[in-house]
Amino acid sequence: MSFSFQIKHVIKVFSVILAAAFISACSSTTKSEPSFRVSNNHINNDYYQNIDTACEQQAIEMDSFAQQSGQAAQYLASAKAMLRCVSGIQFPKGHPDADKALRLMALSVINLVKGGDIDAAHIALKKTQSKFPNKDLYFSDYSSFFDTATALLEQQKLSRHQLAALNISSDLRTEIERHQYWLSH
């Protein structure tokens, strides 16, 4: 029984690591708004609370160091730093730092997964979805960040049909299906 539990744990960890590897090149898009360039001359930046640039740079440096070392504690520290940078800031439509904030929050979700704090990753994902309800990030293969994170964090709860409806990479879908098969057989 403990051998079976160890295999299930190894498969789950492998699934999370594989999926995290797919989450590297994100671009943000808005689902229902046309894309056009907004000149900073028309936006009054004094109206919005901006992300502290020093905080953002430090969080990105921490992420870079975590990626180099691969240590879970460093991933967790960088995720917490990223979330601290956007904490307490509202990002209404037209906010000049909305894309930066979305990327920071998404990267924090990924780093929480890499650091092994799945409960905190769930919470961070929910906060990201609530702060940016009409936005998503898309990877180089055009798969959705929100769908990918949902598949990673909710894989035991998703039916085969729900999984098929998600915009995730085919490699991740195959790995999750394989994982679900071995857990049920």
N, C-alpha and C positions, 0 to 999 in steps of 0.2 A: 504494500500500500504506500509506503514512503517512497519507493522507487517510482511509482506512478505519479505521485504528487510532485517529485523532483522533475520528471519529464514534462509535466504540465507547466510547471513554473519556468523551466528552460524554454519551452515553446512560447510562452507568453512574453518573456523577456526578449526572446529573439524577434518576435512579431513587432514589439514596440521599437526595438533598435532598427529593424528593417524599415519600418514606416518613418522613423525619425530621419533616416538617411535620405528619404525621398523629399523631405521638407528642407530644402536648402535655398532654392531660388524662387522667391515670391515676388509677385507684382500685385499692387492693389488695383481694384477696379470697383466701380460703382455699378450695381445691378441695373438700376432704372434711369440713371441720369446720362445725358449725352456727354461725351468727353470733349472738353474744350479747355484751352489754356486760360487761366485767370491771372491777370496782371496784378502784382502786389500793390500797384498804385490805387486800385479800387477797393482794397480791403483795409479797413482800419484795424491794424494789429493791436492797438491799445484796448480794443473792446474784448479781445479774447485773452484768456490766461494761457500762456505758452508753456511748452515743455522746457524745463531747465536744460540748456545745452550741455552744461558740465555733467549733470546727472546722466543724460543720455550717452555722452561719450564714455563715461566711466562704466556704465552698464554694458555698452558694446565691447569695451576693452575686457571686461570681466568675462563676457561670452566668448571672445576670441581665446582668452587664456583657458577657459573651460574646455573648449574644443581641442586645444593643443594637448591638455593634460588628460582629458577624458574622465576626470574624477567627478563623481556624483555630487559631492558637496559644493564643488565650484559651479556646476550647472544650477544647483538650487540657489546659491548666492547670487548668481547673475540674474536668474529669474526674479528673485525678490527685488533686486535693484531696479530692474526694468519696470516692475509693477509699481514701485515707489515713485518712479519718474512721472507716471501718469495718474497717480492716486490723487483724488480730489479735483481733477480737471474734467470739465464737461467738454464734449466735442460735438457741438451742434453742426448742422449743415453749413458748409462754408468755412469752418475752422481751418486755419492754415496748417496746423500740426496734426490734423486728423489722420493722414496717411502714415506719418511717423508713429503716432500712438497705436494705430492698428498693427503695424509691423512689430513694435515693441511688445505689445500684448500677445500677439501670436507667437513670437519667439519665446516669450516667457512660458507659454503653455508647452511648447516643445521642450524647453529646458527643464521644466518641472517633470515631464515624462522621462527625459534622459536621466534626471536626478533620482527618479524612482518615487516621487511624491505624487501618486496618481490622484489622491483625493484633492490636493491643492490644484492639480491640473484641471480637474473637473470644475472646480470653483472659478479658476481663471478663465476657462473656456466660456462658462456661463456669463461672466462679467464682460468678456470681450463681445459676445453675441448681443448682450443687452446694450452696451455702449455703441455698437456699430450694427444695428439691425438690418440695414440695407446695403451693407458692404461685404466684400469677401476678398480674400487673397487667392491668387491662382499661381500654381507652380508652372514650371517650364513645359510640362505636359498637359497644361490646362485643367488639371484636377484642382478641386476646391480645398482650401485650407480647412474651412469649417466642417466639410464632409469628411475629410481625412482625419481630423482630430476626433470627430464623433465616432468614426469607425474604430479608431485606436482605443478610445476610452470606453466605448459601449459595446465592444465586439461580442461579449457574452450575451447581451440582451437583444442583439439584432437578429431578425430572421433572415433567411436567405433572400427573400423578396425585398426586405428593407435594405439589405446590403447591396443588392443589385441596383437599387434606385439612387445610391450615393455616387457622386462624381469623385471617385477616387481612382488611383492608378490601378492598372490591371494586375501588376505585381503584388500590390498590397491586398487587393481583393482575393487573389489566388492564395496568398499566405494566410489571410484570415479564414477563408473557407477550409484550407488544409488544417488549420489550428482547431476550428470548430468540429471538423470531422474526427480528429484524433481525440478530442475531449469527449465526444459522444460514443466512441467505439472502444 
